[in-house]
């Protein structure tokens, strides 16, 4: 799948994945923060390019909760597929919720955005037909507890759908030792913050531990291969490495220096300029029955 853009499929920030902040109750702090380079990635995500595995389970009249909704681009796509229903997008970061409201208002009339914490959702038991979380669990200290909370607010005949990237499974061309160094650094920084950067491969086990009666696993990937896609993806990572909260976390944890991060940012720009370069971002997915 190619990079999402205003007219086509979307791209990730598996990083951003998820909520822009996870909230104090989770014991986590969203690794990427809200730098514009992160938000540019988040805004390109759509229901089609980031939740295709779920779309066949949506129906008119469904009540849907989108946890870690970020700027709301996936949320409004889900809302269009449940006419007569209701979709609530929840994020722990108030500024992001306000931005989603400003961008989409009431959407097609069946969507709204609220501040909330995945570890302590304010909704009653069995409230939703569908509960969705994209690029959220990999950032949490206790993803199993979060899944148990998602299970609590899902109806017994409903579905909890989660998708997360897997940094350890990412691959690219041409070979690049600095990008291998970037991957090792990213995984170390993410784990220093309490997350699991290879979350995609853990989803099935986490869901089983959370007590779901049935878990169906699948996988899909983002691919960045055209010159425009490479420039977009490489540029995002060059900025994230030097300007986002990730840079603060890397330096603060003693895992990198500013000069080190600048060198890795240059490596991303070099990769983006290479003829025939490509980058693949695999994701694990689960559809879970309470």
DRENSETOR-170430 format. One record per residue (C-alpha): residue in three letters; x, y, z. Coordinates in steps of 0.001 Angstrom, whole numbers, plus 500000, padded with zeros to 6 digits. Layout:
<logus>
ALAXYZ/...
</logus>
This chain:
<logus>
UNK500000500000500000/UNK501349503406499130/UNK501551506487501301/UNK498218507943502232/UNK497672511431501112/UNK494784513774500622/UNK493590511715497693/UNK494949508227498281/UNK495985505645500829/UNK497567506767503967/UNK500737506528505768/UNK501751505892509246/UNK503555506994511976/UNK503319503731513748/UNK504628506046516087/UNK501905508102516083/UNK500213505844516353/UNK498072505807518420/UNK496912508437520753/UNK498913511541520818/UNK499172511024524517/UNK498222507990526513/UNK497352509751529739/UNK498620509506533281/UNK496567506479534270/UNK498416504304531795/UNK501811505207533189/UNK502829506150529654/UNK503744509355527864/UNK503234509302524131/UNK506706508893522687/UNK506311511067519611/UNK504486514039521087/UNK502689516523518864/UNK505344518047516655/UNK503981519013513257/UNK505972516203511612/UNK504061513704513763/UNK500683515297513096/UNK501327515368509339/UNK501637511610509477/UNK498557511156511654/UNK496391513319509421/UNK497077511066506439/UNK495494508038508104/UNK492031507029506978/UNK489646504200507737/UNK490538502736504333/UNK494329502786504684/UNK494543502097508417/UNK491487500009509382/UNK490605497999506268/UNK490563494758508297/UNK487676496168510375/UNK485457497769507747/UNK483517494612506898/UNK482348494401510510/UNK480731497849510532/UNK477008498289509903/UNK474344500974509972/UNK473272501864513478/UNK476451500654515168/UNK477838502450518203/UNK481634502783517816/UNK484417503955520132/UNK487708505040518509/UNK490375505124521244/UNK493502507193520646/UNK491756508980517806/UNK494368511705517312/UNK493224514258514727/UNK490130512183513914/UNK490728511259510280/UNK490080507559510907/UNK487189508360513253/UNK485183510255510653/UNK485795507474508127/UNK484310504969510560/UNK481349507295511141/UNK480517507360507433/UNK480148503579507529/UNK477625503474510373/UNK474758505746509222/UNK472199506156511935/UNK474755505084514505/UNK477225506900516734/UNK481025507212516761/UNK482996508690519661/UNK486663509527519190/UNK488674509625522423/UNK492184510945522983/UNK494105511762526154/UNK495496515024524773/UNK492964517897525089/UNK494607520000522367/UNK494303517140519876/UNK490629516643520759/UNK489993520345520194/UNK491783520159516835/UNK489618517195515790/UNK486484519097516757/UNK487656522128514807/UNK488418520029511726/UNK485318517867511660/UNK482735519439513931/UNK479977516882514052/UNK481165515198510860/UNK478158513604509181/UNK476173514221512340/UNK477019510983514111/UNK480538511646515436/UNK481942513530518407/UNK485319513838520142/UNK486060513602523859/UNK489071513613526176/UNK489594510240527827/UNK492105507726529138/UNK492222504215527686/UNK493019502842531151/UNK489847504328532693/UNK487142504865530130/UNK484110506676531500/UNK481584504574529569/UNK479378501907531074/UNK479882498188530476/UNK478725496757527127/UNK478241500224525629/UNK479663499802522084/UNK479246497432519151/UNK482786498181517958/UNK485834499427519881/UNK488833500449517754/UNK492427501379518609/UNK495045502183515963/UNK498726502430516947/UNK497842502685520622/UNK498827499515522469/UNK502506499631521491/UNK502896502838523515/UNK501334501590526765/UNK503037500255529867/UNK500227497708530341/UNK498567496875527007/UNK496787493849528487/UNK495027496021531064/UNK494078498462528304/UNK492620495628526228/UNK490644494443529238/UNK489176497950529528/UNK488288497963525824/UNK486657494573526328/UNK484626495916529258/UNK482920498629527202/UNK482287496333524207/UNK479031494413523891/UNK479262490617524193/UNK478390490230520500/UNK480621493140519442/UNK484243493371518361/UNK487423495035519626/UNK489781495862516755/UNK493433496820517249/UNK496266497465514796/UNK499897498176515693/UNK503141498510513794/UNK506170496282514350/UNK509536498044514196/UNK511528494836514396/UNK509836493586511219/UNK510316496747509150/UNK512557496419506104/UNK513898498660503381/UNK516043498988500294/UNK518868499822499783/UNK520646498378502802/UNK521665501081505248/UNK523689500623508408/UNK522567504021509759/UNK518914502983509345/UNK519684499757511217/UNK521165501991513894/UNK517993504116513824/UNK515827501037514340/UNK517912499843517290/UNK517766503301518827/UNK514015503620518309/UNK513351500281519975/UNK515592501174522910/UNK513962504589523381/UNK510436503157523125/UNK511225500518525743/UNK512823503101528004/UNK509451504885527920/UNK507624501670528870/UNK506294500720525434/UNK506739497744523106/UNK507866498891519625/UNK507283495414518176/UNK503682495529519340/UNK502222494150516113/UNK503479490642516797/UNK502237490707520408/UNK498600491615519749/UNK497258488056519708/UNK498984487126522962/UNK497937490377524634/UNK494318489833523594/UNK494314486275524911/UNK495758487477528214/UNK493010490106528406/UNK490386487347528381/UNK488813487591524920/UNK486888484493523911/UNK488027484598520264/UNK490906486392518567/UNK491380486546514797/UNK494798487802513702/UNK495793489354510383/UNK498489491608508983/UNK498935494398506471/UNK501660496859505528/UNK502404500368504394/UNK504853500735501518/UNK506742503908500557/UNK508290503528497132/UNK507600506458494809/UNK509853509541494897/UNK507119511593496557/UNK506380508893499121/UNK510067508504499960/UNK510553512243500341/UNK507494512431502600/UNK508391509460504809/UNK512098510183505009/UNK511446513849505733/UNK509036513008508529/UNK511574510801510250/UNK514387513293509807/UNK512241515870511625/UNK511075513444514301/UNK514629512484515113/UNK515687516052515752/UNK512588518042516776/UNK509916515807518304/UNK509436514452521812/UNK511274511339520620/UNK514486513392520453/UNK513933514648523992/UNK513343511110525245/UNK516389509712523439/UNK518740512356524803/UNK517114512413528254/UNK517475508637528605/UNK521155508838527670/UNK520603506758524542/UNK521669509390521991/UNK523221512808521609/UNK521944515659519478/UNK524820515070517053/UNK523928511376516847/UNK520319512222516013/UNK521383514704513335/UNK523518512011511712/UNK520592509593511640/UNK518331512311510223/UNK520842512765507388/UNK520701509000506782/UNK516931509215506323/UNK517344512002503784/UNK519987509968501968/UNK517693506934501851/UNK514822509065500515/UNK517008510310497648/UNK518243506861496595/UNK516922505543493239/UNK514525502597493638/UNK514470502962497422/UNK511488501522499293/UNK510394501113502902/UNK507877498617504290/UNK506007499001507596/UNK504255495762508670/UNK501325495841511077/UNK499672493199513181/UNK495879493325513504/UNK493359491590515752/UNK489585491303515764/UNK488579490211519252/UNK485251488860520505/UNK484571489625524178/
</logus>
